[in-house]
Amino acid sequence: MAISKATNQGLAEYLPAKLYRALLALTCAWPGERVSPNSLLIKVHEVNTPNKLPLIWCGGPNELDSIISIFGKERTIYGLRGTYNFVEPTDEIICKRSKYYAHEI
């Protein structure tokens, strides 16, 4: 499902709109490109003929260069933002964020 401002209602069961908007803002300067418009999943490194399954990195942009240099020779790498340093990682938030990202992936 492509995620857009208009269709965020369809994902409301997965992620509260306020958290979605915060994650969208926190990833706006990340390298790479969003998987679809307004997606929270970002393709940060692409390999044209990958030999291995893609890697999905949950972290921040500061670690991406290291992750790409270690794992990026044979696989495409996607990045997603965790909730650290901006929201309390309650069981509810972790569950909703996990369902949201699973839906995107």
C-alpha positions in Angstrom: 0.0 0.0 0.0 1.4 3.4 -1.0 1.3 5.7 2.0 0.2 9.3 1.4 -1.3 12.1 3.5 -4.7 11.1 2.3 -4.4 7.4 3.0 -2.8 7.7 6.4 -6.3 7.0 7.8 -6.0 3.5 6.5 -2.9 3.0 8.7 -4.4 4.6 11.8 -5.0 1.1 13.2 -1.2 0.6 13.0 0.3 3.9 14.0 -1.2 7.1 15.6 -1.1 10.0 13.2 1.0 12.1 15.6 3.7 9.4 15.8 3.6 8.8 12.0 4.1 12.5 11.4 7.0 12.7 13.9 8.7 9.6 12.3 8.2 11.1 8.8 9.8 14.4 10.0 12.7 12.6 11.7 13.6 10.8 8.5 13.2 13.6 6.0 16.9 14.3 5.8 18.0 10.6 5.6 20.0 9.6 2.5 18.2 7.4 -0.1 14.6 7.5 -1.1 11.3 6.5 0.4 9.9 3.2 -0.8 6.7 5.1 -1.7 5.6 8.6 -1.2 5.4 9.4 2.5 6.6 5.9 3.4 8.6 5.5 6.6 10.8 2.8 5.1 13.7 4.3 3.2 16.0 2.5 0.6 19.3 3.8 1.7 21.6 1.6 -0.4 20.7 -0.3 -3.6 22.7 -3.2 -5.2 21.7 -3.8 -8.8 22.3 -7.5 -8.7 22.1 -8.5 -5.0 23.4 -11.9 -3.9 21.7 -11.8 -0.5 18.4 -10.8 0.9 17.9 -7.1 1.7 18.8 -5.9 5.2 16.4 -3.7 7.1 18.3 -1.5 9.6 16.5 0.0 12.5 18.7 2.8 13.7 19.7 6.3 12.8 21.4 7.9 9.9 24.8 8.2 11.7 25.3 4.4 11.6 24.3 4.0 8.0 27.8 4.5 6.5 29.2 1.7 8.7 26.2 -0.6 8.0 26.6 -0.1 4.2 30.3 -0.6 4.3 29.9 -3.9 6.2 26.8 -5.4 4.7 26.1 -3.4 1.5 28.4 -5.1 -1.0 25.9 -7.9 -1.8 22.6 -6.6 -0.6 20.2 -3.7 -0.7 19.7 -1.9 2.6 16.6 -0.2 3.9 16.4 2.0 7.0 13.6 2.7 9.4 13.6 5.0 12.5 13.0 3.6 15.9 11.4 5.6 18.7 14.5 6.2 20.8 15.1 9.8 22.0 11.7 11.2 21.1 8.9 8.9 22.5 8.5 6.5 25.4 8.8 3.0 24.0 5.7 1.6 25.7 4.5 -1.9 24.8 1.6 -0.3 22.9 3.9 2.0 20.8 6.3 -0.9 20.1 3.4 -3.1 19.0 1.8 -0.4 16.8 5.1 0.5 15.2 5.9 -3.1 14.5 2.6 -3.7 12.8 3.0 -0.5 10.8 6.5 -1.5 9.5 5.4 -5.1 8.9 2.6 -3.7 6.7 5.0 -1.5 4.8 7.5 -4.3 4.3 
